Amino acid sequence: MKTTSMALAAALTVSLGGTAMAQAPQPGPAPRGEAGDWRRPDPAQMAERRAQRLRDTLQLRADQEPALRAFVADSTPQRQRGRMRQDRGEMRNLTTPQRLDRMQARMVERQQRFAQHAAAVKRFYAQLSPAQQKAFDAQHQSRGKQHRGPGLRGGGPRGGHMG
């Protein structure tokens, strides 16, 4: 009787301990700003930090500062999130051909914004010395490699591609 009770107590302890260990850990806290709650980064602050990084990396001269300001102003994306939410609501009421036309119009807008960005980069690049151009090239070649968000990073069954 005593060995049966001891064996039962041991089995109960092991099973309860195993279930406690099998639970997933609690998620950590969400990123928080100075005010204590999560906030989207301010685009103006991000643009200024980016400009300062370029100043430091490229060691810009005083006469190149207007070109940098123009480059940052031209390459800072305009805020369109509100419009996208509005479009999403409208898209539900459209027929498939109408949705396709709307998507095609958005693609044209994106291509125009890309062309403007490419022109801004080329104008700024032309103002740089050969050594600065080399540093600019090195900084912008690694842009895609700095992805830190969720998702596959080349370790999946198809080299990180979903399709």
Sine and cosine of phi, psi and omega as CSV:
sin_phi,cos_phi,sin_psi,cos_psi,sin_omega,cos_omega
0.00,0.00,-0.67,0.74,-0.03,-1.00
-0.91,0.40,-0.66,0.75,0.02,-1.00
-0.92,0.38,-0.57,0.82,0.04,-1.00
-0.91,0.41,-0.68,0.74,0.03,-1.00
-0.90,0.44,-0.67,0.74,0.01,-1.00
-0.91,0.42,-0.68,0.74,0.00,-1.00
-0.91,0.42,-0.65,0.76,0.03,-1.00
-0.91,0.42,-0.67,0.74,0.02,-1.00
-0.90,0.43,-0.65,0.76,0.01,-1.00
-0.91,0.40,-0.68,0.73,0.01,-1.00
-0.90,0.43,-0.64,0.77,0.02,-1.00
-0.90,0.43,-0.67,0.74,0.01,-1.00
-0.90,0.44,-0.70,0.71,0.00,-1.00
-0.91,0.42,-0.68,0.74,-0.04,-1.00
-0.93,0.38,-0.64,0.77,0.04,-1.00
-0.93,0.37,-0.63,0.78,0.04,-1.00
-0.91,0.41,-0.60,0.80,0.01,-1.00
-0.92,0.40,-0.62,0.78,0.02,-1.00
-0.94,0.33,-0.55,0.83,0.04,-1.00
-0.92,0.39,-0.59,0.80,-0.01,-1.00
-0.97,0.23,-0.41,0.91,-0.06,-1.00
-0.98,0.18,-0.19,0.98,-0.01,-1.00
-0.95,0.31,0.58,-0.81,0.03,-1.00
-0.95,0.31,0.56,-0.83,0.03,-1.00
-0.92,0.38,0.48,-0.88,0.01,-1.00
-0.93,0.36,0.62,-0.79,0.02,-1.00
-0.92,0.40,0.49,-0.87,0.02,-1.00
-0.96,0.29,0.15,-0.99,0.00,-1.00
-0.93,0.36,0.46,-0.89,0.03,-1.00
-0.94,0.34,0.43,-0.90,0.04,-1.00
-0.87,0.49,0.64,-0.76,-0.07,-1.00
-0.80,-0.60,0.57,-0.82,0.04,-1.00
-1.00,0.03,-0.21,-0.98,-0.01,-1.00
-0.90,0.44,-0.53,0.85,-0.03,-1.00
-0.99,0.17,-0.07,1.00,0.04,-1.00
1.00,-0.07,-0.09,1.00,0.04,-1.00
-0.83,-0.56,0.36,-0.93,-0.06,-1.00
-0.96,0.30,0.69,-0.72,0.04,-1.00
-0.67,-0.75,0.51,-0.86,0.09,-1.00
-0.93,0.36,0.69,-0.72,0.01,-1.00
-0.86,0.51,0.59,-0.81,0.01,-1.00
-0.95,0.30,0.84,-0.54,-0.02,-1.00
-0.85,0.52,-0.57,0.82,0.00,-1.00
-0.92,0.40,-0.66,0.75,0.04,-1.00
-0.92,0.40,-0.65,0.76,0.02,-1.00
-0.89,0.46,-0.67,0.74,0.01,-1.00
-0.90,0.44,-0.64,0.77,0.01,-1.00
-0.92,0.39,-0.65,0.76,0.06,-1.00
-0.89,0.46,-0.65,0.76,0.02,-1.00
-0.90,0.43,-0.67,0.74,0.03,-1.00
-0.89,0.45,-0.66,0.76,0.01,-1.00
-0.91,0.41,-0.63,0.78,0.05,-1.00
-0.88,0.47,-0.67,0.74,0.04,-1.00
-0.90,0.43,-0.67,0.74,0.04,-1.00
-0.85,0.53,-0.72,0.69,-0.04,-1.00
-0.93,0.38,-0.72,0.69,-0.06,-1.00
-0.93,0.38,-0.70,0.71,-0.10,-1.00
-1.00,0.02,-0.19,0.98,-0.04,-1.00
0.78,0.62,0.86,0.50,-0.08,-1.00
-0.92,0.39,0.57,-0.82,0.09,-1.00
-0.99,0.11,0.25,-0.97,-0.02,-1.00
-0.89,0.47,-0.58,0.81,-0.01,-1.00
-0.95,0.30,-0.20,0.98,0.03,-1.00
-1.00,-0.07,-0.14,0.99,-0.05,-1.00
-0.87,0.49,-0.69,0.73,0.05,-1.00
-0.87,0.49,-0.60,0.80,0.03,-1.00
-0.91,0.41,-0.63,0.78,0.04,-1.00
-0.91,0.42,-0.72,0.69,0.01,-1.00
-0.87,0.49,-0.67,0.75,0.03,-1.00
-0.91,0.42,-0.65,0.76,0.01,-1.00
-0.89,0.46,-0.73,0.68,-0.01,-1.00
-0.90,0.44,-0.67,0.74,0.01,-1.00
-0.90,0.43,-0.65,0.76,-0.02,-1.00
-0.96,0.28,-0.47,0.88,-0.10,-1.00
-0.98,-0.20,0.05,1.00,0.07,-1.00
-0.99,0.16,0.84,-0.54,-0.05,-1.00
-0.93,0.38,0.57,-0.82,0.06,-1.00
-0.99,0.17,0.50,-0.87,-0.03,-1.00
-0.97,0.25,0.84,-0.54,-0.03,-1.00
-0.72,-0.70,0.18,0.98,-0.07,-1.00
-0.88,0.47,-0.67,0.74,0.00,-1.00
-0.87,0.49,-0.65,0.76,0.02,-1.00
-0.92,0.39,-0.61,0.79,0.00,-1.00
-0.90,0.43,-0.66,0.75,0.03,-1.00
-0.90,0.44,-0.66,0.75,0.03,-1.00
-0.89,0.46,-0.71,0.71,0.01,-1.00
-0.88,0.47,-0.62,0.78,-0.02,-1.00
-0.88,0.48,-0.65,0.76,0.04,-1.00
-0.91,0.41,-0.65,0.76,0.01,-1.00
-0.94,0.35,-0.55,0.83,-0.06,-1.00
-0.88,0.48,-0.51,0.86,-0.02,-1.00
-0.90,0.44,-0.47,0.88,-0.07,-1.00
-1.00,-0.03,-0.05,1.00,-0.06,-1.00
-1.00,-0.04,0.38,-0.92,0.12,-0.99
-0.98,0.19,0.21,-0.98,-0.01,-1.00
-0.86,0.51,-0.74,0.67,0.04,-1.00
-0.87,0.49,-0.60,0.80,0.03,-1.00
-0.91,0.41,-0.65,0.76,0.04,-1.00
-0.89,0.46,-0.67,0.74,0.01,-1.00
-0.89,0.46,-0.67,0.75,0.05,-1.00
-0.88,0.47,-0.67,0.75,0.01,-1.00
-0.90,0.43,-0.66,0.75,0.03,-1.00
-0.90,0.43,-0.64,0.77,0.02,-1.00
-0.90,0.43,-0.63,0.77,0.04,-1.00
-0.89,0.45,-0.64,0.77,0.04,-1.00
-0.91,0.41,-0.60,0.80,0.04,-1.00
-0.89,0.45,-0.64,0.77,0.04,-1.00
-0.89,0.45,-0.68,0.74,0.04,-1.00
-0.87,0.49,-0.70,0.71,0.01,-1.00
-0.89,0.46,-0.64,0.76,0.03,-1.00
-0.90,0.43,-0.61,0.79,0.04,-1.00
-0.91,0.41,-0.68,0.73,0.04,-1.00
-0.90,0.44,-0.62,0.78,0.04,-1.00
-0.90,0.44,-0.68,0.73,0.02,-1.00
-0.88,0.48,-0.64,0.77,0.05,-1.00
-0.90,0.43,-0.68,0.74,0.01,-1.00
-0.90,0.43,-0.70,0.71,0.00,-1.00
-0.88,0.48,-0.65,0.76,0.03,-1.00
-0.90,0.43,-0.64,0.77,0.02,-1.00
-0.90,0.44,-0.67,0.74,0.03,-1.00
-0.89,0.46,-0.70,0.71,-0.03,-1.00
-0.90,0.43,-0.63,0.78,0.04,-1.00
-0.90,0.44,-0.70,0.71,0.00,-1.00
-0.92,0.40,-0.69,0.73,-0.03,-1.00
-0.86,0.51,-0.61,0.79,-0.01,-1.00
-0.92,0.40,-0.39,0.92,0.00,-1.00
-0.99,0.11,-0.15,0.99,-0.07,-1.00
-1.00,0.01,0.45,-0.89,0.11,-0.99
-0.97,0.25,0.25,-0.97,0.02,-1.00
-0.84,0.55,-0.63,0.78,0.02,-1.00
-0.92,0.39,-0.64,0.76,0.03,-1.00
-0.92,0.38,-0.61,0.79,0.04,-1.00
-0.88,0.47,-0.64,0.77,0.01,-1.00
-0.90,0.44,-0.68,0.73,0.04,-1.00
-0.91,0.42,-0.65,0.76,0.03,-1.00
-0.88,0.47,-0.70,0.71,0.03,-1.00
-0.86,0.50,-0.71,0.70,-0.03,-1.00
-0.90,0.45,-0.63,0.77,-0.01,-1.00
-0.93,0.37,-0.60,0.80,-0.08,-1.00
-1.00,-0.01,-0.18,0.98,0.08,-1.00
-0.96,0.27,-0.47,0.88,-0.08,-1.00
-1.00,-0.07,0.14,0.99,-0.07,-1.00
-0.84,0.54,-0.73,0.68,-0.04,-1.00
-0.94,0.33,-0.32,0.95,-0.04,-1.00
-0.99,0.12,-0.12,0.99,-0.05,-1.00
-0.99,-0.14,0.28,0.96,0.01,-1.00
-0.88,0.47,0.84,-0.54,-0.04,-1.00
-0.85,-0.52,0.08,1.00,-0.04,-1.00
-0.99,0.16,-0.02,-1.00,0.01,-1.00
-0.93,0.37,0.43,-0.90,0.05,-1.00
0.77,-0.64,0.12,-0.99,-0.03,-1.00
-0.96,0.28,0.56,-0.83,0.01,-1.00
-0.79,-0.61,0.76,0.65,0.06,-1.00
1.00,0.05,0.05,1.00,-0.05,-1.00
-0.98,-0.20,0.01,1.00,-0.05,-1.00
-0.98,0.19,0.05,-1.00,-0.04,-1.00
-0.90,0.44,-0.38,0.93,-0.01,-1.00
-0.87,-0.49,0.57,0.82,0.03,-1.00
0.94,0.33,0.48,0.88,0.03,-1.00
1.00,-0.03,-0.04,1.00,-0.01,-1.00
-1.00,-0.08,0.65,-0.76,-0.05,-1.00
-0.99,0.15,-0.45,0.89,-0.13,-0.99
-0.98,-0.17,0.00,0.00,0.00,0.00
